[in-house]
Amino acid sequence: MPESVYRVTEVIGTSTESWEAAAKGAVETAAKSVRDLRVAEVLRQDVVIENGTVKGYRIRLAISFKYEGRE
């Protein structure tokens, strides 16, 4: 029997401040409905541009969480 099993899913966070704020928001929001988050890997970063100016930051994360076993 494996000691640990993890699932990986993708989430996208957005922010008008920075990629870091977008990542933090994505993880904090995911943590409200998914327990035992373990790792978030940055898959992609991009920016929203309007009239030649950066207006927003988006970050795509692969987050992993541990499956809970039944005792």
JOMO-V116304 format. One record per residue. N is the residue number from 1. RES is the residue in one letter. D_LAST is the distance of its C-alpha to the last C-alpha in whole Angstrom. Layout:
n:res:d_last
N:RES:D_LAST
N:RES:D_LAST
//
This chain:
n:res:d_last
1:M:13
2:P:14
3:E:13
4:S:14
5:V:15
6:Y:17
7:R:19
8:V:23
9:T:25
10:E:29
11:V:30
12:I:34
13:G:35
14:T:38
15:S:41
16:T:44
17:E:44
18:S:42
19:W:40
20:E:38
21:A:38
22:A:37
23:A:34
24:K:33
25:G:33
26:A:31
27:V:28
28:E:28
29:T:28
30:A:26
31:A:23
32:K:24
33:S:22
34:V:20
35:R:17
36:D:17
37:L:20
38:R:21
39:V:25
40:A:28
41:E:30
42:V:34
43:L:35
44:R:38
45:Q:40
46:D:43
47:V:46
48:V:47
49:I:51
50:E:53
51:N:57
52:G:57
53:T:54
54:V:51
55:K:49
56:G:45
57:Y:43
58:R:40
59:I:37
60:R:34
61:L:31
62:A:28
63:I:25
64:S:22
65:F:18
66:K:15
67:Y:13
68:E:9
69:G:6
70:R:4
71:E:0
//
